[in-house]
Amino acid sequence: MITVGQNEKKKFAMNKLPGMEELRSILDVAIEAARRAGEVLRTHLGRVTAREKAPADLVTEADWAAQEVIVQVIRRHYPTHQLVTEEGPSSSACSMDQKVEGKTQESGNSSGPDAGYRWHIDPLDGTTNFFHGFPLFATCIGVEFGGKVVAGCIYNPLTDQVFHATRGGGAWLGDRRLRTSGCRRFEDALVAVALPARVDFNSAEFRLFLSAINRCQSIRRTGCTSLNLAFTAAGWLDAAWGLSCHSWDLAAGMLLVEEAGGAVGDVGRRPFSLASGRIFAAGTAELLEAIYSLAEPLGLA
């Protein structure tokens, strides 16, 4: 008789993706949490103070309040799942100063049947937009299992739009199926780029931005990476990229683009990885190839 060790059993379980019913339940919780966070953000809009986590990188009390609500919702349904949150430990007992000094939170019991789930949470993507009253920001939640993003949603609280996807279940805006654009040529493309708060003019990503300006049809820097990806999934943008991001910026959006029929990748034509913090996303494989061809001479290979 052949026996299977505990490590092998765990590896097999992690390689087997959850069923669609389970993914739908997880997505429902993500959407509930995102909508609750959106209520918090609407309440705080126009009434917040901000602090700098880093030069020009803002955080407000709205970020923290929205994160608290998200964590509460998830913990109520999935107490053993791991959480990766942008703003560090969630605790109303912490002062604003203490929270600004906090680190990214990774919490959750790593044992038990649900240990393979990891939630990547950005309670407020586009904090600078939010602080200035510029109406382009979102809450984004992506759920990873066994190294793959399996569910996610991006919620725009001002338009009440929920972009959502499950792996194998398609990408949706509410009850409307999303499809990426059919754009294949870079010169025909409307693209969006995510740049860091403080830009190094000598960096490859800034030189890529400059190179793209006169080669694509038009380019946008919206200040909200998650909506760039959601809009690419919807076909409103033809492509989007960001090379200085975090897992919580990208998890939900990359799944939306893939499930809407688009293509995603990393620098050097490598497969997309949450750990890298980089993404190239396009409505078609041909357009992604055109972006790679533009990026590689700049050292992004």
C-alpha positions in Angstrom: 0.0 0.0 0.0 1.3 3.5 -0.9 0.9 6.1 1.8 0.9 9.8 1.1 2.7 12.1 3.5 1.2 15.2 5.0 3.2 17.6 2.8 2.2 15.7 -0.3 -1.5 15.8 0.7 -1.3 19.5 1.4 0.4 20.2 -2.0 -2.3 18.2 -3.8 -5.0 20.1 -2.0 -3.4 23.5 -2.9 -3.1 22.5 -6.6 -6.8 21.7 -6.8 -8.7 24.9 -7.2 -12.0 25.5 -5.3 -15.3 24.6 -7.0 -17.5 27.3 -8.6 -20.0 27.2 -5.7 -17.3 27.9 -3.2 -15.8 30.6 -5.3 -19.2 32.3 -5.7 -19.7 32.3 -1.9 -16.2 33.8 -1.4 -17.0 36.4 -4.1 -20.3 37.3 -2.4 -18.4 38.0 0.8 -15.8 40.1 -1.0 -18.6 42.2 -2.6 -20.4 42.6 0.7 -17.1 43.8 2.3 -16.4 46.2 -0.6 -19.8 47.7 -0.6 -19.6 48.2 3.2 -16.3 49.9 2.7 -17.8 52.1 0.0 -20.4 53.3 2.4 -17.6 54.4 4.8 -15.7 56.2 2.0 -18.8 58.1 0.8 -19.4 59.2 4.4 -15.8 60.5 4.7 -15.5 62.1 1.3 -14.7 65.8 1.7 -14.2 65.5 5.5 -10.8 63.9 5.9 -7.3 64.8 7.0 -4.3 63.0 5.5 -0.8 62.0 6.5 2.2 60.9 4.4 3.3 57.3 4.6 6.1 58.3 2.2 6.7 61.4 0.2 3.5 62.3 -1.7 2.0 58.9 -0.6 -1.1 59.8 1.5 -3.2 57.8 3.9 -6.4 59.1 5.6 -8.6 58.0 8.4 -11.0 56.9 5.7 -8.5 54.2 4.5 -8.4 52.9 8.0 -12.1 53.0 8.7 -12.9 51.2 5.4 -10.2 48.6 6.1 -11.7 47.9 9.6 -15.1 47.2 8.0 -13.6 44.9 5.3 -11.7 42.9 7.9 -14.7 42.5 10.1 -16.9 41.2 7.3 -14.3 38.7 6.1 -13.4 37.5 9.6 -17.1 36.9 10.3 -17.3 34.4 7.4 -13.7 33.1 7.1 -11.9 33.5 10.4 -9.0 31.2 9.3 -8.2 32.9 6.0 -5.1 35.0 5.7 -5.3 38.7 5.0 -2.8 41.0 3.3 -3.9 44.6 3.7 -2.3 47.8 2.5 -2.6 49.9 5.7 -1.2 47.5 8.3 -2.8 46.2 11.4 -6.5 47.1 11.7 -7.3 48.4 15.2 -9.5 51.3 16.2 -7.3 51.6 19.3 -4.3 52.8 17.2 -3.8 56.5 16.7 -3.4 57.9 13.2 0.4 58.3 13.9 0.7 54.7 15.0 -1.1 53.5 11.9 1.0 55.5 9.5 4.1 53.7 11.0 2.4 50.3 10.6 3.5 47.6 8.2 1.5 45.5 5.8 -0.7 43.2 7.7 -0.5 39.5 7.1 -2.9 37.9 9.6 -4.8 34.7 9.9 -4.4 31.2 11.2 -2.1 29.3 8.7 -3.4 25.9 9.9 -6.8 24.4 9.2 -8.6 23.5 6.0 -8.8 27.1 4.7 -5.1 28.0 5.2 -4.5 28.2 1.4 -6.7 31.3 1.1 -5.2 34.7 1.1 -7.1 38.0 0.7 -5.4 41.0 -0.9 -7.2 44.1 0.3 -6.9 47.8 -0.7 -9.7 49.6 1.1 -9.0 52.8 -0.8 -7.1 52.7 -4.1 -6.6 56.3 -5.2 -6.2 57.9 -1.8 -4.8 61.2 -3.3 -7.8 61.4 -5.7 -10.1 60.8 -2.7 -8.4 63.4 -0.6 -8.7 66.1 -3.3 -12.3 65.2 -4.1 -11.3 63.9 -7.6 -14.0 61.3 -8.4 -11.8 58.3 -9.3 -11.1 55.8 -6.5 -12.1 52.3 -5.6 -12.1 49.5 -3.1 -10.4 46.3 -4.4 -10.3 42.8 -2.9 -8.7 39.8 -4.6 -8.6 36.3 -3.2 -5.7 34.0 -3.9 -5.6 30.2 -3.4 -2.6 28.0 -4.0 -0.7 30.9 -5.7 -3.6 31.7 -8.1 -6.1 34.5 -7.9 -9.5 32.8 -7.9 -11.9 35.6 -7.1 -12.0 39.4 -6.9 -14.0 42.6 -7.0 -13.4 46.3 -7.6 -16.0 48.6 -6.3 -16.5 52.2 -7.4 -18.5 53.8 -4.6 -19.4 56.9 -6.5 -21.0 55.1 -9.4 -22.0 52.1 -7.4 -20.4 49.8 -10.0 -19.1 46.4 -8.9 -16.6 44.8 -11.3 -16.2 41.1 -10.3 -14.8 37.8 -11.5 -14.2 34.2 -10.5 -11.6 32.0 -12.1 -13.4 30.2 -14.9 -16.6 32.1 -14.3 -16.0 35.2 -16.4 -15.7 38.9 -15.7 -18.8 41.0 -14.9 -20.0 44.5 -14.3 -23.1 43.8 -12.2 -24.9 41.3 -14.3 -23.3 42.4 -17.6 -20.6 40.1 -19.0 -17.4 42.0 -19.7 -15.2 41.6 -22.8 -11.9 43.4 -23.5 -11.5 45.5 -26.7 -10.3 43.9 -29.9 -7.5 46.4 -30.2 -4.4 44.9 -31.7 -2.2 47.8 -32.7 -0.5 50.1 -30.1 -1.1 53.2 -32.3 -4.9 52.6 -32.0 -4.9 52.0 -28.3 -6.1 54.1 -25.4 -3.9 53.1 -22.5 -3.5 54.0 -18.8 -0.3 53.9 -16.8 0.2 53.7 -13.0 3.3 55.6 -11.9 4.6 56.0 -8.3 3.8 59.0 -6.3 7.3 60.4 -6.8 8.6 59.6 -10.2 12.3 59.0 -11.0 12.8 60.7 -14.4 15.7 58.3 -15.2 13.7 55.1 -14.4 12.7 52.7 -17.1 9.0 52.9 -16.3 9.0 56.7 -16.8 10.9 56.4 -20.0 8.3 53.8 -21.1 5.6 56.3 -20.3 7.4 59.0 -22.4 7.9 56.5 -25.3 4.3 55.5 -25.2 2.9 59.1 -25.3 3.5 59.6 -29.0 3.0 56.0 -30.1 -0.4 55.2 -28.7 -3.6 57.0 -29.6 -3.8 58.5 -26.1 -2.6 57.8 -22.6 -4.0 58.4 -19.1 -2.5 58.5 -15.6 -5.6 58.2 -13.5 -4.2 57.6 -10.1 -6.2 54.5 -9.5 -4.5 51.3 -10.7 -7.4 49.0 -9.9 -9.9 50.9 -12.1 -7.3 51.0 -14.9 -7.5 47.3 -14.9 -11.3 47.1 -14.5 -11.7 49.6 -17.4 -9.4 47.4 -19.5 -11.5 44.4 -18.7 -14.6 46.4 -19.7 -13.0 47.4 -23.0 -13.1 51.1 -22.1 -9.3 51.1 -22.1 -7.3 48.9 -24.4 -4.3 48.4 -22.1 -2.9 49.3 -18.7 0.3 48.8 -16.9 2.0 49.5 -13.6 5.6 48.6 -12.5 5.7 49.8 -8.9 2.5 48.3 -7.5 1.5 45.9 -4.7 -0.5 42.7 -4.7 -3.6 44.5 -3.4 -3.5 46.9 -6.3 -3.4 44.1 -8.9 -5.0 40.9 -7.7 -8.7 41.6 -8.5 -7.9 43.6 -11.7 -5.6 41.0 -13.3 -8.3 38.3 -12.9 -10.9 40.6 -14.4 -8.7 41.2 -17.5 -8.0 37.5 -17.9 -11.6 36.4 -17.5 -12.7 39.1 -19.9 -10.5 37.6 -22.6 -7.5 39.8 -22.2 -3.8 39.1 -21.7 -1.6 39.9 -18.7 2.1 39.4 -18.1 5.2 40.7 -16.3 8.4 42.4 -17.3 10.5 40.2 -19.7 7.5 38.4 -21.0 7.3 36.4 -17.7 3.9 35.2 -16.4 2.2 37.6 -14.1 3.1 37.2 -10.4 1.5 38.9 -7.5 4.8 39.0 -5.7 6.5 41.1 -8.4 4.2 44.2 -8.1 4.3 44.6 -11.9 1.7 44.1 -14.6 1.2 44.6 -18.3 -2.5 44.1 -19.2 -4.0 44.3 -22.7 -7.2 43.5 -24.4 -5.5 41.2 -26.9 -2.3 39.1 -27.0 -1.2 41.1 -30.0 -1.4 44.4 -28.2 0.4 42.9 -25.2 3.2 41.8 -27.6 3.3 45.4 -29.0 3.8 46.7 -25.4 6.6 44.2 -24.8 8.3 45.4 -27.9 8.2 49.0 -26.7 9.4 48.1 -23.2 12.3 45.8 -23.9 14.6 48.3 -25.6 14.3 50.4 -22.4 15.7 47.6 -20.2 12.4 46.1 -19.1 13.3 42.6 -20.2 
